[in-house]
Amino acid sequence: MPLQEILDVVAQDSEEPALVRSIDWTRLPRHVAIIMDGNGRWAKQRHKRRVEGHRAGIHAVRDVVEASARLGLEVLTLYAFSVENWKRPKTEVSTLMALLKRYLRLELNTLLKNNIRFQVIGRTEELSPDIRSELQRGMERTASCTGLLFNIALNYGGRAEITDAVRRLVADAQRNGRQPAEIGEETIASYLYTAGQPDPDLLIRTSGELRISNFLLWQIAYSEIWVTEVLWPDFRRRHLLQAIADYQKRER
């Protein structure tokens, strides 16, 4: 999207004109990754069930994905479901999966309208067939989109990703006779789920927690980290703009 078009869109949509003016639109982060945290606490504060927090979190996903596309970001990665999340109550897990399916069905046209390419990273082979089918449909329908690359990290863990990468690398090395000395950082990166994508410039975590939670362990080696007390269901485009403005104050 041309710079002037980005400025026009942001100026029309933003509730924070001073914040918009403070951002250098020629130095946006290429890749923003977000640990979406706080759905349960959001629900608890309102005396609601945890699942209501997850439902409310969908609105934040919609707002941030569309805003990222309009801002002209190259890649957005959202941490949706970790390999550890299977330990949660079965009813909560089933609700999360149902919400995911519903999101993909309802938002597919919006993704296409905004030229957003959808991709999943994680151990998707362990998901149920109906979920895999819905994910595949979303990826196939948006495969020709050339704007924002929207990654959902699903059944994802940073250690699991590195383990999977090493297994594939070793198997290929054995077949091809590759020597250990020939394997470098670029080689390993090419076997990660995010192969071919730029590493995150900016990592955002909501809810104020100060931990990485096994997310993109290899890729965030040099990422700037921005933590906000805002719980994920309340996170909106103005918070994304705040994170970008703070990112641009850092020395890279």
Stockholm file with secondary structure:
# STOCKHOLM 1.0

chainA/1-252         MPLQEILDVVAQDSEEPALVRSIDWTRLPRHVAIIMDGNGRWAKQRHKRRVEGHRAGIHAVRDVVEASARLGLEVLTLYAFSVENWKRPKTEVSTLMALLKRYLRLELNTLLKNNIRFQVIGRTEELSPDIRSELQRGMERTASCTGLLFNIALNYGGRAEITDAVRRLVADAQRNGRQPAEIGEETIASYLYTAGQPDPDLLIRTSGELRISNFLLWQIAYSEIWVTEVLWPDFRRRHLLQAIADYQKRER
#=GR chainA/1-252 SS CCHHHHHHHHHHHCSCHHHHHHSCTTSCCSEEEEECCCHHHHHHHTTCCHHHHHHHHHHHHHHHHHHHHHHTCSEEEEEEEEGGGGGSCHHHHHHHHHHHHHHHHHHHHHHHHTTCEEEEESCGGGSCHHHHHHHHHHHHHTTTCCSCEEEEEEEECHHHHHHHHHHHHHHHHHHHTCCGGGCCHHHHHTTSTTTTSCCCSEEEECTTCCCCCSCSTTTTTTCEEEECSSCGGGCCHHHHHHHHHHHTTSCC
#=GC SS_cons         CCHHHHHHHHHHHCSCHHHHHHSCTTSCCSEEEEECCCHHHHHHHTTCCHHHHHHHHHHHHHHHHHHHHHHTCSEEEEEEEEGGGGGSCHHHHHHHHHHHHHHHHHHHHHHHHTTCEEEEESCGGGSCHHHHHHHHHHHHHTTTCCSCEEEEEEEECHHHHHHHHHHHHHHHHHHHTCCGGGCCHHHHHTTSTTTTSCCCSEEEECTTCCCCCSCSTTTTTTCEEEECSSCGGGCCHHHHHHHHHHHTTSCC
//
